[in-house]
Amino acid sequence: MNKKNYVIDFINYHFTKLKRKIVVSFTQLVLIFYKRKLPGELVSIMKKNRDHLMTVNEFLPEGEYDDEYNNYGIQNYIYSNLKKEIDLFPTYTDILVLLLSEFQLRNVNYLEIGTSVFKNFQQIENSLDDSILYGYDMNDLISTIKNKYNFKSKIDRASKQEYFYSKERNEIFYFKNNVLSKEGGEIFRNLLDEKINVIFSDALHSEEGILSEYKNLIKGNLSNQFIYYFDDLNMYDVQNGVEKVFKDLRSNNNNVKFYSFWSYGWIGQYEKLHKIGLITTLDIASIFKKKNIFLPFFKEITNV
């Protein structure tokens, strides 16, 4: 790298870092208004999730994280903030756990696409009983997660594909593959015993990735009542893909609705807010109104 390029990269890096800090600081000021209105039920969920996170000694061992070759979809600044305590404003996990209460937190069939270091997954699993949880990711299973859930390696008889299985309080499956893989999707479908009613989509942040996961993994596998939850609608062309998924689902069911709002992500106040998308058969507007929940820029999207 020549000196000119080095200087440009140096300036761009520090400008981006400064911009992130300004946005984060401004966001924290704005959220003071929303914090005052948080209902007790949501605060209780947040506290339970924060307490559970404090029991996790390590999300990703240093030897398994490589910022250049295998970073589990985590930028360095996120990796350095994974273990820091999160402020008491809702993360996307807190809101999802709240919505899971509509299924009475039992007998849920949950799929997380893009588990990364299982930070979201562990909080969801901790809130459920007698449920089936599927993790789908292109990375190897992290050693700490393998040990925590006492995962055992299994081989699918038909495809000879390896997956991991655990059964304690809940049944848990972990399947390694790429959401762009049609073959991987077909193998995964064979693992499903029942239709899925809750999905968290956080893998390949692009329209192509969203449409591929929907076609390969989701379509035809949704239960009559479902929550399909998307992170980062504000990234690239993710929202374009989500809108196409919504239109397809709605074409077969007029009860399907599409909402968006903003919340913290998995490292809370250490980064900017995430725009969350929610395709569901539940009347979220009525649920939030009944529970006195006010989230930044919450709205139902109909003009797609």
Secondary structure, DSSP 8 states (H G I E B T S, - for coil): --HHHHHHHHHHHHHHHHHHHHHHHHHHHHHHHHHTT--HHHHHHHHHHHHHHHT-S-SS-GGG-BTTTB-TT--HHHHTTTTS---SS-BHHHHHHHHHGGGTTBS-EEEEE--TTSHHHHHHHHH-BS-EEEEEESS---HHHHHHTT-EEEE-TTT--EEEEEESSSEEEEEE--TT-HHHHHHHHHH-SS-EEEEEE-SS-SHHHHHHHIIIIITT-EEEEEEEEES-TTSTTHHHHHHHHHHHHHHH-TT-EEEEEEEB-TTGGGS--EEEEEEESS-HHHHHHHTT---TT-EE----
